[in-house]
Amino acid sequence: MIKEVLVVEGKMDVLAVNRAVEADCIITDGFRLSPRTVASIGDAYKRRGIIILTDPDPAGERIRRFLSKKFPEAKHAFIPKEDATANDDIGVEQASPEAIRIALEKVRTLNWQPTTLFSAADLIGAGLSGGTMAAERRARLGAKLGVGFANAKTFLKRLNHYGVTRAEFSAALAGLNGETREETGC
């Protein structure tokens, strides 16, 4: 059983989580966060801690940002968009039990005193910004690091806010570059 309470968007997300792990969940009902729901999340945050597991779409990111401001020590789990997409729908409920378990193994805590370890130059040098394949590379690297997919600016912010180390970044990037060479046969 996961100690923290998972915060998800809907009832179907709870069913998907329950297929993957044993955990208590609180449903936000999308962005219609009622005062009662926010109070329930606050109680769980104080007693057991929370893990925010929202859909990898703009609405899910909006909910994540809102909850992050209210609960700054919340943990975050990200399911890669490609692992949460099925039947022309994106969401936690579309993810396989394995994808959910992997996301929960890579939980990150937002650091409100971010580092400045990474810069825009790091992203450009790694092919994560400014190139034709940059978005795809960010998505794949974000999955490896457990920080999810984001545009270049948000990705950089996550690298510096979620405690990603230079060693983690380099190892994940080396793995990504190795996969790319295998795919292209070079």
Protein Blocks (a to p, Z undefined) as FASTA:
>chain_A
ZZbacddfblklmmmmmmmmccddddekiallcfklmmmmmmmmmmnopaddddfbfklm
mmmmmmmmmmmmbccddddfklmggehiacfklpcfklmmmmmmmgccddfbdcfkbcfk
lmmmnopgopaklmmmmmmmmmmnonopadfklmmmmmmmnopafklmmmmmmmmmmmmm
mmnoZZ
